[in-house]
Amino acid sequence: MNVRKLRLQKGWSQEQLAEMTDLSIRTIQRIERGQVPSLESRKALASVFDIDLSDWQIEGDVMDESAASTSTERARIEREEREAIEYVRDLKAFYSHCLTFVVIIPFLFFINLTTSPGYIWAWWPAFGWGVGLAIHGINAFEVFNMFGPGWERKQVEKRLGRKL
């Protein structure tokens, strides 16, 4: 069972789940990271999530070849979900950056034109910030994607001395 998914579907924090199950927050964190929960932890989680304990035990205890392949498939899907969530967060940050730019730069031009209309200094912050915004957009939309998740995985594996 994916405790994190179940917890998020219910809209609970780790602290709330720990309180409801009488488990420590640290135990909840370990289980969400993939550690196999003890029988007592499974019972507590199964009762809170209203899941049949026998379904949980089949998934957690039976590790034949088909279960292992299911586990790797599940891990792949979870990795893809994490990458999608990270991508959406990057897009959200970029759009927030754009909105801030669109609000602040006209305000700077307004200040510039009311205080010293002879010299338009507001072009300088608009240019500098615009370059930063363009770079942020290139990174957010992964235009060149030279240092994406695939590159990161290869570097971690290389650092750990593993073959891909």
Buried (B, 14 or more C-beta within 10 A) or exposed (E): BBBBEBBEEEEBEBEBBBEBBEBEBEBBBBBBEEEEBEEEBBBBBBEBBEBEEEEBEEBBEEEEEEBEEEEEEEEEEBEEEEEEEEBEEBEEEBEEBBEEBEEEBEEBBEEBEEEEEEEEEBBEBBEEBEEEBEEBBEBBEEEEEEEEBEEEEEEEEEEEEEEE
